Amino acid sequence: MTLLVNAYATVVVLPELNFRGEVLGQRDVSNPELAEHLQGFIGYVLQLDGEEMTQAKYYTMKHIERVKHQVSAEVDDDDLDDFVDWAESANAIVYLPDGSVRAPNGAQILPATDELILPPTLSSAWARKQRTEAALAQQDIRTPASLPAVIADEELSLRPASECLQRALGCCVAAVMADTRASGDPFSVAELQERFPQAYGWMTPEEREFVENAAASEQDCVNFTWRYEAVATLLWALNALPSLPDADEVCDVSALADLVMNMDVSKALQAAQYRAADDILNQLDLMYRLQWLVHDCNHQDQDVPESVDAGVVQERLYALNWLTGFDVADWDNIQTPA
């Protein structure tokens, strides 16, 4: 007897289809139809088990958002072990004809059963999670073991480095406007355009609306001033900054402004490249766990540890979520849940 399987893999490089069976179809993110299909799949997942968002539904949705390959195949029952091995290496969830969503080994994720089953995680991500937890424990900071790992090495697909630099500079324009408004001596829109002739055009719709709204609220100014931390994170990822301060320290805004103001943007765009991916993922994992800590302290009405600045953590995680695709969204719609 054969079984029709649809596998949804998150790895960048799909392992060779070395399982025995008949491959009926294969597509990746270069096929625009896959994105539409995945949106429909997410809609299907969210309606399972009623309207309430559950842990299994949430993490299945996040897995689907990061899918880079879909493979459809018919596999004989006797050959399922080979398919399981392949699906594990591809970090795939599997949709079966009975409407269930399953882990590579066949354990049912959705509809939910009495045992909570979550989408798979590759070993490189688990190892990073354990290292982060151990480092935090040395600071007497503990986060739940149930918090999932972030992106694995094999799943990471950074945005083009030139796009990252453009995003950093566009974001910086809005932060500068917020900073000058808070100081009581705001730049005019014309001054910003003169000082940042290229970067002004790289602002997002939300940033442009803020910059061009002379009646922006005081809270908006505070929020966009904090964006300096996101700018610093993106420039650090590009090796334009040698390091980031500890999580309880804000970035050096003066040094950041000097760097941006004196940058030969055209040359910088051509030369842009990332630091080691491992560094970026380590920072993502750390900020993810610290963000949970901040949320938990707020929920419990407790003080955040002195070694953590909630604003710094929020902005670093925001930038890293966008950069790594840990949250698949445009900049203005990035979420930082824990």
Summary of the structure (lengths in Angstrom):
residues: 338
radius of gyration: 22.2
end to end distance: 43.0
largest distance: 75.4
contacts: 1035
relative contact order: 0.11
helix: 52%
strand: 9%
